[in-house]
Amino acid sequence: MNLGTYLSRSARYWPDAPALVCGDRSWTFAALDRATDRLASALAVRGLRPGDAVASLAWNRGELVEIEFALYKAGLTRAPINARLGRGEIEHILRYAPVRALVFDAAHREDALAAIAAAGTGCLPVPLDTGREDGVPYDALLAEGTETSFRIEVDESQPCVLNFTSGSTGALKAAVQTVGNRLANMRKLLMADESRPRPGTRYLACGPITHATGMGLLAGVFGGSTTYVLPTWSPEGFLETVEKERITATFLVPAMVNMLLAHPGADRYDLSSLTSVRVGGAPISPRRLRDAVEFFGPVVAQGYGLGETTSVVAALGSEEIARAVKEDPELLQSCGRAAYDTEIRVVDEAGRELGPREVGEVIVRGPDCVREYWKEPVLSAETFRDGWVHTGDLAWMREDGYLFLVDRKKDMIISGGFNIYCTEVETALYEHPAVQEVCVVGVPDERWGEAVKAVVVRRPDTTVTAEDLIAFCADRLDSLKKPRSVDFVTELPHNRNGKLDRKAVREPFWADTARRVN
């Protein structure tokens, strides 16, 4: 099989319809099909074969979509590199993965070339921007190929994407998403009425299209929708693009939602074209979910997934969220029910399935679930067991199958022998009108081992004290769960994928301690 077939089919169905727009450039389905045939054949001329990988290192741009579909057609493995990674991490990827070519933009030129030289693997440099002769410029590489239809048949078990983690928990590792995993992801999106792409859908990709934001590109091409790529995220850029281009669908991480809700004058923009606003990538508090519905209208949905699952494994649709706002407030804390052909269980340490409302680890299985990490047999054996992905996330399941995440195992605070979930305390704090963003962590405490600390960003033009917030939580939580201290900051750190970086918040408080609580 070959996933590139779906682009070629859409090029026959809708040759002159817009497939891709980025800044001043646009591609019809026919033009995108020709460009990807040319690139796929050029890579073959260069001697790349199935089993080889091509890496990309660039900020959002349309060529990244060309590269993705060209690699599908050539049967090659894609190794997207987060554009925020440092030179050492880039070098690590080039040594770690079978990368034969690295495509990069001008902003990453020095890091890319230095990493290629240091890795010493003979990786071909392919600069996207002209101006200096480094390796083979992208346009020159395209000129080596032809527009004749190009397909390499591959097995569904072949690696398709090496999905690297953000590295927040240690050395970078790559979940091996196979051709079959990617196909299952496409089918899952097409089976969901609410998010199904179709002709007329205008999807705005706000975050890195090499990662979660672009996970639905294959389904979008299959369905005949148009993808608009936002080169750089900003609240203004998002709002202006939605209004100007009459965007119908988008995907946001909670940090983006927070920025949009706090943006002065956001309510002056016409966002009425939006019919689907999906939120994911990290937990979102019920308060923010209600705020998002008030801001965008009853079109907000959320989901839960990991790189190890290729796509969303649980989803809470917009109708469910609208119902929850009116009559089922507990449901706003849920990430939804199992999506399409995914199976979800909550289990104890021994792997036994737990009953309703008992907290345990989330495990999932389905055709989009990964089976291994690249070159990591020990870690693979820990995470992928008997066909199940052990997520490391703690949750409980309601009697009707709705899943409620409570924390990451490693983020749970243990104070005086009691388990305290950071997200539960954050949920309470988000109810306060002066809180724009918050991160709760455990800090050293001589008596209790750990104590609960909240690090808070205030909303503009508001005043609130630490004592106010502690008292606010005391009215909503058990006394042992309320913050013992509150720090105020102007902004919180986020990792390279836009998620709140809890580790970066926690580390300074533990820097001078001889023993850490795990």
N, C-alpha and C positions, 0 to 999 in steps of 0.2 A: 504494500500500500504506500501512498505518499500523500501527506497532508496538503501539499501545494496544489493538489488537484482541485481543492475547493475554491481557491482563488481563480484558477483557470475557468472553472465552471461559471463563477459569478461574472467573469469577464465576457463570457458568451451571453449570459442572461441580461446584463446591464453594462455593456461596454462603455457607454458615454456617461454613466452616472458617476458622481464623485465618490471615491472610495476613501480618500485620505486628504486632509488639509492640515498644513502646518505653516503658520505665518502667511507669507505671500505665495507659497507654493501649494499646488493641489495636484492630485493624481486621480485620473479616472480608473475604473477597474481594468480597462484594457491597457492603459499606460503602466499601471502597477504590475500587471501580469507580464508585460514585455520587459520591464526593468528587472524583475526578479528572475526571469528566464536568462537574461543576459548575465546577471551576476552569478547565478548558479552554474552556468556553463563556463564562465571565466574561472571560477574556483576549481572546477574539474580540470580545465586546461592547466591550471597551476599544480595539479597532481593531488588535490585533496579528495579523499574517499571516505565513505561511511566509517565511523570510528574516530575520525578527526574532528576537532572542534575549532570554531571561530569565535573569538571574544570581541565584545564591543565595549567602548569606554567613552561615553559622550553624554552631554545633557540632551534633553528631549529634542528630537528632530525627526523629520519624515523618513530619512534614510534608514533609521533603526527599524522601521516597519519593512522597508525593502529587504533589509538583511534578514529579518526573521523569516519571511516567506521564501527568500532565496535558499536559505539553509534547509527549510522543509523540502524544497524541490530537489536539492542536491543530496539529501539524506545525511546531512552533516549535523553535528551537535552544536547547539548554541550555548555559549558561556557568557551571559551578560554580567558585566562588572558594574557594581554600583558606582555612580559618578562621584560619590563623596569619599571613596576609599583612598587611603594613602599609598604612597609609592611602594612601601614594603609589602602591603597587602596585595597590590596588583602583581608584584613579582611573585608572591606566593601562589597566586592563581595560575600564572603562566607556567610555573614549575609543576604544580599540582595536577592540572588538567592537561589533556592532549591538545593544547592550543597551537594551531599551525599558522593562524593569522590574527592580528589584533587591529581592529578598526577604531580610530579615535578622532576626536575633534581637536580644534586648535587650542581650546582651553586645557586639554589634558596632554598636549604634545610632549612636554618635557618629562612628565611622569611616565608616559607610555614608552618613550624611547629609552629612558633610563632603566625601566623595569625589564624591557626586552633585552637590553644589553646585559643586565645583571643576571637574568634567568639563564641566558646562554643556551636556549633551546632551539634557536634558529627560527623563531617566530617571525612571520612576515609583517612589517609595519604597513598599515594602510590608512593614511591620513584622509579624513573627509574633506578638509579645507585646503585649497590650493595656496601657494605662496612660497613653500619650501619643498624641496625634493627629499622626502624621507620615505624610503621604501617605494611602494607603488601607490600613487594617489588613487583614491576611490574612482574617480572618473576614468582614469587610465585603465584600471582593472575592469570596469564595465565595458570598455572598448575592446577588451580581449575576448568577450563573449559574443553570443549571437542571440537573436530574438526567436530562434526556433524553439518550439516547445521542449522543455527539458525536465525529465523526471528520473529519479533513481528509486526503484522499488526497495522498500525496507520492511523489516519485520516489526510488529507492534512492540516487541520487547526491547528494541534498540533504544539506547539513550537519545533523547531529543533535546532536553534542556538540563544544564547543570545549574540548579537554583541555589545560589550561595546565600547563606544566612547573613544577617547584618553584622555578625561578629560580636554582639553584645555579651555573649556568654563565653567567649574565649576565641580560639583560632577559627578562622573561616572553615566551614564545611559545606559540601554541596549535596543537596538532595537530588537524586537522579530521576528526573521526570522522563518517562519513556514516551515513545510515539503513542502507545496505547493510553497512557495517562492523559496526554494532551487531547486525544480524540474523545476520551470520556468527559473531560472538562467541557469541550465544545458541545457535546450532546446534552450535558446537564444544563448549560445555559440556554440551549435551544428548547429544552423541555419546560422551562419556567415561563409561564405566560407573562409574568410581570416584567421580567428582564430580557425577554427574547428579542434579539435584534432583528430588524426587518427593513425593507426599503422605506425610507422616510425617517428612520431613526438617526438622530444626530448625537453621537456620543462624544463627550468632552473628556479627554484623558488629561487629568490635572497633575498627577504625580509621575514618577519614573515609569515610562511605558515598558521598560525592560523588566519590570517587576509586577507587583499586584495590579497596578493600574492598567497594564496592558495584557493581563491574563485573558481577557475576552476578545482579543483581536481576531483570533481564528474564527470564533463564532460570529463576530461582527461582519467579517468578510463573507462567510457562508450565507448570512442572512441578508446581505445587500445593504447594510447600513453604512453611514459615513462616519469616520473617526476624525475628530478634530484634536490635534496634539497641541497642548499648551506648552510653549518652549520653556517658560519659567513660571513657577507657581507664585501667585500673589492674590490676595483677596480682590484687588481692583481688576487684575487681569481676568480672573474667573468671572466676576460679575459682568464686566464689559463684554466678554466673549459670549456668555450665555444670552445676554440681551441682543447683541448684534447678529449672532449666527442662529438664533432661535434654537438653542440646544435643547434636546429632549431628555437626555440621560447622562448621568455622570456617576463617578465613584469618588468618595471623599474619606479620608481618615479623620478620626475625631479631632486631631489638632487643627485640621483645616476647618472643620465645623466651628470650633471655638473662635478661630480668627475671623471667619465670616460673620458670626453672631456679634462679635465685638467691633466690627468695622464701622466707623462713622459713615452714615449715609447709605448703608447697604440697602435700606428699605426704599431707596429712590430708584433702584433698578427694576426693570420688568423681567421677572423670572417665570412668567406664566407659561412659557413653552415647556418647562420641565414636567415630565410625567414620571420620571424615575430617578431618585437620588439614593444611591446605595452607600451605606456607611459600613466600613470594616477596617481590618488591619490592627485594631486594638479595641478594648471594651469602651463603650460610651455610657455615661451615666443616664439614668432615667430622666433627670432634670434636663440634660442637654438634648435628649431625644425629644422631649416635649417642646423644648425651645426650637429645635430643628423643624418639627412639624408646623409650629406656629409661623416660622419664617418661610419655609418652602411650600407649605400646604401638605395635604394628606398624600404625599408621594414618596415619603421617606421609608426605606427598608434597611435592614441591617443583616449582616452575615458573619459567620465564623469559619475560618479556614487557615491553613498553614502552607508553607512551601512544601511540606512533606505530604500534603493531600492534594496538591496541584490547584485545587479550587475550593469553593465554599462547600462545607459539609453540613452546616446548619444555617437556616435562614428564617428571618422574621419579616414577613411581607408588610407592605404599606397598609393593607386593610387590617391586618392583625395589630399593627401599631396604632392605627386610628381607633380601633376598638378598645385597645388597652388604655389609651388616653381617656376614653369616656367611661369605661366600666370595669377594667381589669388592671389596675395600676401595677400589680406584681409582675405582670407580663412584660412591662417595660424593662425589667431587669434581665430578661431572657434574650439569648442570641438566636432563639428559634427552635424549630424541629428539624430532624434529619432531612436533607435535601435529596430528592429523586432516588438514586440507587445507592445512597450511602447508608451504612449501619453505624449507630452510635451506642456505646455502652458507658456506664460509670461503674468503675470497679475498685475493689480494695487492694491492699498491697499484695495479696495473694492471687489477684486476678479474678476474684469472685464478683459477679455482678451484684450491685447494691440495689436496695429498694428505693422507692420514691423518697426524695428529700434527704437522702443520705449522701454526704460529701465524699467523693473519691476521685480517682484520675479518669479523665476522658480518654477512651480509646475508640478508634474509628477504622472502618475498612470499606473498600469499594474499588471499582475499576480505575478511579483516578488517584488512588493512594500509592505512594512511592514504596519501594521494597528495600532500598539501600541508600547509604551515603557513599559518595565516590571515595574509594580507597580507604574506607574507615570500617573494617570488619567488626571491631569491638563495639564501637558506637552503634553500628547498624544492628548488631545482635541485641543491644539494649533497647533500641527504639522500635524496631520492626520485628514483632514476634507472632508467629502462627498466623500471618496474614493481617495482623492488626498493627496500626500505628499508635504507639503510646505517646501521647501528646505532651505530657508533663503539666497539663492544665488540670486544676481542681474544679469540680463542678458538682451540681446535683440536678436530678431530673424530676420534673413535676409528674403527677399521675397521668397527665394527658400528653406526655412526651416532650414537653418543652424543656430545653436545656438552659441551666443557669450557671454561668461561669462565676467562680468566686476568687480565683487567684492562680498564679503560677506556683508550682510547688516550691521553687527556690525563693519566691517573694513573700511567702507566708511569714508572719511575725509570730514568734513564740515568746510570750511574756508571762513569767511565773508559771510556766507549764501549760498555759492556755493558748490555743491557736487563734490568731487574729488575722483576718483577710484584709489586705490593703484596700482592695476595691470596695469592700463594704463601708469602710470609713470614708473613702473618697466619695461614694454615692451620697452619704449623709452631708458632707461638706458642699457638694455641688448644689444642694438645695438652698444654700444661703445666697441671697441675691448679689452679694459683693464678691463672690468667688468666680473668677474667670477660668482658672485652671489650677489643679492641685495634684500633688504627688505625695503619697503617704509611704513612709519607710520605717523600718525598725532601726533604732540607734542604741548604742551601748548603755546599759543600766546596771550598776553594781548590785542592786538588790534583786531585780527581776530578770536580768540577762539581756532583755531588750525592752525598750519603751517605744510607744507610738509617737512619731513626729509627723506633722503635716507641713509641707512646703507649699506656699500658696502664692499665686499671682492674683492680685485684686483686679476687679473690673475698673475701667477708667472712671474717674470722678466719684469713687466710693471710698468710704473709710470704714475700717473694721479692725478691731484689735485681736490679739491672740486669745485674750480672755473671752471675748465675744464668741469666737468660733469654738473654743473648748466648751463653753456653756451651751452653745447651740447643739453640739454633738451629744452632750450629756442628756439632753432631752429626747434624743433619737436612738441612742445606742446604750448597750450595757456599759456600766462605768469602767470596766477594764478595757473596753475598746476605744474610748474617747482619746483624742490626742493628749499627751502629757505636755507637749510643747508645739508651738507653731512659729515657723519662720516665714517672712515675706520676701519675695524676690520679684524682679521686674519681668523675668521670663524663666521658663524651665527648659532644660536640655531635651532635645529629641534626637533619636538615632538617625541613621542614614535613610531609613525608610519612612521617616515622619512619625514614628511611634515615640511616646514618652519614654525617656531613657532613665528608668528607675535606678539602674546600677550607678549611673553618673551622679544621681542625686544622693544615693546612699553612701558612696565611697568616702567622701570627705569626713563623714562622722565616724568612720571606722579606721581612718588612716593611722592613728597613733595607738591603736589597741594591739596588745600582744596576742589576744585570742579572739577569734570571731565566732559568733553564733551562726550556725548553718541551718 
